[in-house]
Amino acid sequence: MHNAVSRLIAATLVVILAAGFQPAFAETDTTADNADTKATRITFLLYPGTTVLDWIGPYEALHWVDGVEIILAAKTTDIMKSDSGIVEYKANVTLDEVDRTDVLIVPGGAKQMMEAANDPEIADWIRRMDETSTHTVGICTGSLMLAHIGLLEDRRATTYWKFTPMLAGGGAIYEEARWVQDGKYWTSAGVSAGIDLTLALIADLYGAETAMKAQLAIEYDPDPPFNSGSLQAAPQTVIDALGGIATPPQSPN
């Protein structure tokens, strides 16, 4: 039985490879033959304590798109742990190695997200990247980081349902939506909404068909067993069990 399964897997791989089934990302061609084609540089900011799906979800969709250069940037290339304390990850370049980007994606996190937002080196780097970007993206509470450093003032934005009141602290205007675009600034609601935003972003950059190919490549066809994935749909008992909407800290008199 084991040998039969092994032969089946091997045969399947042959068919897949023969069909050319592979992520379009693989390697960006920068040879002379492709000199007229400029890759879209997409840079993810990483820091200790990110919510991993905030950036892994968008990455999985984007790496199927032909013509992108994906960079994972952080203060160091040391191993970091997620906000769950379990998953480990690392950047492949440091912040000072990135002087520009076409798309900047800032993922969210828990307590360490605000620590990153209050880090002058990180905040200054985000502002510099924003000066060069055509699209600046905040996923989940990553939008709070963008607001905190002053990039969303007087702009419509969304974020994780629990922390929506905190957008106002950075001058942003909360909009109840899965994702929001205001000019070049794109923000998403919590965690999984980052995938929705990313598909819309791909369509904006490359057209609807490219976005649909990426969606099918990751077989993103949500069919949750419960209708409780938003503040509007979830029973009040579930909302209360998660602590309800957080109250912004009061400013000292």
C-alpha positions as CSV (number, residue, x, y, z in Angstrom):
1,M,0.0,0.0,0.0
2,H,2.8,2.4,0.9
3,N,4.6,1.7,-2.4
4,A,1.3,2.3,-4.3
5,V,0.8,5.7,-2.6
6,S,4.4,6.7,-3.3
7,R,4.0,5.8,-7.0
8,L,0.8,7.8,-7.1
9,I,2.5,10.9,-5.5
10,A,5.4,10.6,-7.9
11,A,3.1,10.3,-10.9
12,T,1.2,13.3,-9.8
13,L,4.3,15.4,-9.4
14,V,5.4,14.5,-12.9
15,V,2.0,15.7,-14.3
16,I,2.2,18.9,-12.2
17,L,5.7,19.7,-13.3
18,A,4.9,18.9,-16.9
19,A,2.1,21.3,-16.8
20,G,4.4,24.0,-15.5
21,F,2.5,24.4,-12.2
22,Q,4.7,26.6,-10.0
23,P,4.4,29.9,-8.2
24,A,5.0,32.7,-10.6
25,F,7.1,34.4,-7.8
26,A,9.9,31.8,-7.8
27,E,12.7,34.2,-8.9
28,T,12.3,37.6,-10.4
29,D,14.1,37.8,-13.7
30,T,16.6,40.7,-13.7
31,T,18.7,39.6,-16.7
32,A,19.4,41.8,-19.7
33,D,16.7,39.9,-21.6
34,N,14.1,41.3,-19.1
35,A,15.7,44.7,-18.7
36,D,12.6,46.6,-19.8
37,T,10.5,44.9,-17.2
38,K,10.6,46.5,-13.7
39,A,9.4,44.3,-10.9
40,T,7.0,45.7,-8.4
41,R,8.8,45.9,-5.1
42,I,6.6,44.8,-2.2
43,T,8.1,45.2,1.3
44,F,6.7,43.7,4.4
45,L,7.7,45.3,7.7
46,L,8.4,42.6,10.3
47,Y,9.0,43.0,14.0
48,P,8.7,40.8,17.1
49,G,5.1,40.0,18.0
50,T,3.4,40.2,14.7
51,T,0.2,38.3,14.1
52,V,1.6,35.9,11.5
53,L,-1.5,35.5,9.3
54,D,-1.5,39.3,8.9
55,W,1.5,39.0,6.6
56,I,1.6,35.3,5.6
57,G,-1.9,35.5,4.1
58,P,-1.0,38.5,1.8
59,Y,2.4,37.0,1.0
60,E,0.7,33.7,-0.1
61,A,-1.5,35.6,-2.5
62,L,1.2,37.9,-3.8
63,H,3.9,35.3,-4.4
64,W,1.7,33.9,-7.2
65,V,1.9,37.1,-9.1
66,D,4.4,37.4,-11.9
67,G,6.6,40.5,-11.7
68,V,6.8,41.1,-8.0
69,E,9.9,41.3,-5.8
70,I,9.0,40.5,-2.2
71,I,11.1,41.7,0.7
72,L,10.8,40.9,4.4
73,A,12.5,43.7,6.3
74,A,13.1,44.2,10.0
75,K,15.5,46.0,12.4
76,T,17.6,42.8,12.5
77,T,17.6,39.4,10.8
78,D,17.5,37.7,14.2
79,I,14.8,35.1,14.9
80,M,11.6,36.6,16.2
81,K,8.5,35.1,17.8
82,S,4.9,35.8,16.9
83,D,2.4,37.4,19.3
84,S,1.3,33.8,20.1
85,G,4.8,33.1,21.4
86,I,5.1,29.9,19.3
87,V,5.8,30.7,15.7
88,E,9.3,31.8,14.8
89,Y,10.3,33.8,11.7
90,K,12.9,36.2,10.5
91,A,13.4,38.9,7.9
92,N,15.8,38.5,5.0
93,V,17.1,42.1,5.0
94,T,17.5,44.9,7.6
95,L,15.6,48.2,7.4
96,D,18.7,50.1,6.4
97,E,19.1,47.8,3.3
98,V,15.8,49.1,1.9
99,D,15.8,52.6,0.5
100,R,12.5,52.5,-1.4
101,T,9.5,50.3,-2.1
102,D,6.5,50.4,-4.4
103,V,4.2,48.7,-1.9
104,L,4.7,48.9,1.9
105,I,2.7,46.3,4.0
106,V,2.6,46.8,7.8
107,P,1.1,43.8,9.6
108,G,-0.5,44.0,13.0
109,G,0.2,42.4,16.4
110,A,-0.7,42.7,20.0
111,K,1.2,44.7,22.6
112,Q,4.5,44.6,20.7
113,M,2.8,46.3,17.7
114,M,2.6,49.5,19.8
115,E,6.2,49.0,20.9
116,A,7.2,48.9,17.3
117,A,5.1,51.9,16.5
118,N,6.9,53.8,19.3
119,D,10.3,52.8,18.1
120,P,11.8,55.9,16.4
121,E,13.9,53.8,14.0
122,I,10.9,51.8,12.8
123,A,8.6,54.9,12.6
124,D,11.1,56.9,10.6
125,W,11.7,54.0,8.2
126,I,7.9,53.6,7.6
127,R,7.7,57.4,6.8
128,R,10.6,57.1,4.4
129,M,9.1,54.1,2.7
130,D,5.8,55.9,2.5
131,E,7.5,58.8,0.6
132,T,8.5,56.3,-2.1
133,S,5.5,54.0,-2.2
134,T,2.5,54.0,-4.5
135,H,0.5,51.9,-2.0
136,T,0.9,51.9,1.8
137,V,-1.0,49.1,3.5
138,G,-1.9,48.4,7.1
139,I,-3.3,44.9,7.9
140,C,-5.4,44.5,11.0
141,T,-3.8,46.5,13.8
142,G,-1.1,47.5,11.4
143,S,-3.4,50.3,10.5
144,L,-3.2,51.6,14.0
145,M,0.6,51.8,13.6
146,L,0.1,53.9,10.4
147,A,-2.3,56.1,12.2
148,H,-0.1,56.4,15.3
149,I,2.8,57.8,13.2
150,G,0.5,60.3,11.4
151,L,0.0,58.7,8.0
152,L,-3.8,58.3,8.2
153,E,-4.8,61.8,9.4
154,D,-8.2,62.7,7.9
155,R,-8.3,59.5,5.9
156,R,-10.9,56.7,6.0
157,A,-9.5,53.5,7.5
158,T,-10.5,50.3,9.3
159,T,-8.8,47.9,11.7
160,Y,-9.5,45.0,14.0
161,W,-13.0,45.3,15.5
162,K,-11.8,45.5,19.1
163,F,-9.7,48.5,18.5
164,T,-11.7,50.6,16.0
165,P,-12.1,53.5,18.5
166,M,-8.3,53.9,18.6
167,L,-8.0,54.9,15.0
168,A,-9.3,58.4,16.0
169,G,-6.3,58.9,18.2
170,G,-4.2,59.2,15.0
171,G,-6.7,61.4,13.2
172,A,-8.2,58.6,11.0
173,I,-11.9,58.3,10.2
174,Y,-13.2,54.8,11.0
175,E,-15.2,53.1,8.3
176,E,-17.0,49.8,8.9
177,A,-15.7,47.6,6.1
178,R,-13.6,44.5,5.4
179,W,-11.0,46.7,3.8
180,V,-10.8,50.4,2.9
181,Q,-8.9,52.4,0.3
182,D,-8.3,56.1,0.7
183,G,-5.9,57.3,-1.9
184,K,-2.8,55.2,-1.8
185,Y,-3.6,54.1,1.8
186,W,-5.2,50.7,2.2
187,T,-6.3,49.2,5.5
188,S,-8.0,46.0,6.5
189,A,-10.1,44.7,9.3
190,G,-8.8,41.8,11.4
191,V,-6.3,39.1,10.4
192,S,-8.1,37.2,7.6
193,A,-9.4,40.4,6.0
194,G,-5.9,41.0,4.9
195,I,-6.3,38.4,2.2
196,D,-9.4,40.2,0.9
197,L,-7.5,43.4,0.8
198,T,-4.5,41.8,-1.0
199,L,-6.6,40.4,-3.8
200,A,-8.2,43.8,-4.3
201,L,-4.6,45.3,-4.3
202,I,-3.4,42.8,-6.9
203,A,-6.4,43.7,-9.1
204,D,-5.5,47.4,-8.7
205,L,-1.9,46.7,-9.7
206,Y,-2.3,44.0,-12.3
207,G,-6.0,43.7,-13.2
208,A,-8.9,41.4,-12.1
209,E,-7.8,38.3,-13.9
210,T,-4.4,38.3,-12.2
211,A,-6.1,38.7,-8.9
212,M,-8.5,35.9,-9.7
213,K,-5.6,33.6,-10.6
214,A,-4.0,34.3,-7.3
215,Q,-7.2,33.6,-5.5
216,L,-7.6,30.3,-7.2
217,A,-4.0,29.4,-6.7
218,I,-4.5,29.6,-2.9
219,E,-8.0,28.2,-3.2
220,Y,-9.4,31.1,-1.2
221,D,-13.1,30.3,-1.1
222,P,-14.2,30.9,2.5
223,D,-17.2,28.8,3.7
224,P,-17.0,29.2,7.6
225,P,-19.2,26.9,9.7
226,F,-20.5,29.8,11.8
227,N,-21.7,33.2,11.0
228,S,-19.8,35.0,13.7
229,G,-16.8,36.4,11.9
230,S,-17.8,40.1,12.3
231,L,-19.0,42.3,15.1
232,Q,-22.3,42.6,13.3
233,A,-22.9,38.9,12.9
234,A,-21.5,37.5,16.2
235,P,-23.8,36.9,19.1
236,Q,-23.3,39.4,22.0
237,T,-22.2,36.5,24.3
238,V,-19.3,35.8,21.9
239,I,-18.4,39.5,21.7
240,D,-18.5,39.8,25.5
241,A,-16.4,36.6,25.9
242,L,-13.6,38.3,23.9
243,G,-13.8,41.4,26.0
244,G,-15.9,43.6,23.8
245,I,-14.6,46.8,22.1
246,A,-11.6,48.3,23.9
247,T,-11.9,51.8,25.4
248,P,-9.2,54.2,24.3
249,P,-7.0,55.4,27.1
250,Q,-8.1,58.7,28.6
251,S,-5.7,61.6,28.0
252,P,-4.4,63.2,31.3
253,N,-6.0,66.5,32.2
